[in-house]
């Protein structure tokens, strides 16, 4: 099955060589084994990346829920702000009207007081 090499280096006493028909077979098996090891490594990396991708996806889903909740709260706050702004504008108009009425009333009282005041 194995033959001793005819032209061995002087420092190597046992240098064997497989016959050419079996040497190619062993070489192919070695290459296939190395490829399998490489494929296993690639499979492990892809599996890890898949898991990381799923975790990122779950995190993004959670962040989207938070953003949607925040958007709803923001819409509610915006509606309340618009309502309160309308109320404030109405109060401002009413207070301006009230001031005008008060000024008119004070002027009327002053006119009456001047009219009634004795002029000796």
C-alpha positions, 0 to 999 in steps of 0.5 A, spaced: 500 500 500 505 504 501 512 504 498 518 507 501 521 513 497 527 511 492 530 518 493 529 520 500 533 526 503 538 523 508 535 526 514 529 523 513 529 516 514 522 514 513 518 518 508 513 514 505 509 515 499 502 513 497 501 510 490 498 515 485 491 512 485 490 512 492 494 519 493 488 523 489 483 519 493 486 521 500 487 528 497 480 529 495 478 527 502 482 532 506 480 537 501 472 535 503 474 535 510 477 542 510 471 544 506 466 541 511 470 545 517 469 551 513 462 550 511 461 549 519 464 555 521 460 559 515 454 556 518 456 558 525 457 565 523 451 565 519 447 562 525 450 568 529 448 573 525 441 571 524 440 571 531 443 578 532 438 580 526 432 577 530 434 580 536 435 587 533 428 586 529 425 585 536 428 591 539 426 595 533 419 592 534 419 595 541 422 602 539 416 602 534 411 601 540 414 606 544 414 611 538 407 610 537 405 611 544 409 617 544 405 619 538 398 618 541 400 622 547 403 628 543 396 628 539 392 628 545 397 634 548 396 638 541 389 637 541 388 639 549 393 645 547 389 647 541 382 647 546 386 651 551 388 656 546 381 657 544 379 658 551 384 663 552 383 667 546 375 667 548 377 669 555 382 675 553 376 677 548 371 677 554 376 681 559 377 686 553 370 687 553 369 687 560 375 692 561 371 697 555 364 696 559 368 698 566 371 704 562 364 706 559 361 705 566 366 709 570 366 715 564 358 714 565 359 715 573 364 721 572 359 724 567 353 723 572 357 726 578 359 732 574 352 733 572 350 732 579 355 736 582 353 743 585 356 749 581 355 755 586 
